[in-house]
Amino acid sequence: MQKLLTPTRIQMADVRIAEDWKSVLKEEFTKPYFDELVEFVKAEYASTTVFPAGRNIFRAFDKCPLDRLKVVIIGQDPYHGEGQANGLCFSVSEGVPFPPSLQNILKEVHDDTGAAMPSSGELDRWAEQGVLLLNAVLTVRAHEAASHAGKGWERFTDAVVRAIAERKEGVVYMLWGNYAQKKGAIADPERNLILRAVHPSPLSAYRGFFGCRHFSMANDYLVKQGKEPINW
């Protein structure tokens, strides 16, 4: 892991990742496929525009340490528009207009829980309460969706989901769309709450995402587990 976090590798000297994640994933960081992934990502950052900023690649793991994790939301790959991706799936930074999927997520939060529509699409507030906002692929070339798919990130994030499944129970998994549902299939429904719906994309949200009530269902489950609910 250390070699990934030096400026000579991906120009990521100020990357931060929670210590418990470093410990859990340390073996993954030493595998040959991960070295190949590092070389690919390093070359991409050196030659073209890649999102998110290098320092934010592992931001989801810094904002939500494993020991505080209560909810897992799985996305596919980062937003590929200028200034959008910030290292948390579906999230955008302060002042950035809401992408359609995020707009639909926040609409469902409002309709489900009564929470006011926020002025910011930055979901740090969720992550800091124990929501892991995990993209399956952690980097993307500007304006080229899925351009870093199939390079090794999926194997790495499979290991993340497996580590959660092996070490944690009483976790809420929000699996939106077929891709997320396949990635989260390892989670044991007897020991966790598995919530499935179509993707919040405008192409599918009206076919079952709106009205899924995942956010209130998650909080009801967490309270029954003796945990603090999420302030969505």
Secondary structure, DSSP 8 states (H G I E B T S, - for coil): -GGGGSHHHHS-TT----HHHHHHHTTGGGSHHHHHHHHHHHHHHHHS-EES-GGGTTHHHHHS-GGG--EEEEESS---STTT--SSTT---TT----HHHHHHHHHHHHHH-----S---THHHHTTTEEEEESS--EETT-TTTTTTSSHHHHHHHHHHHHHHH--S-EEEEESHHHHHHTTTS-TTTSEEEEE--SSTTTGGGTTTT--HHHHHHHHHHHTT------
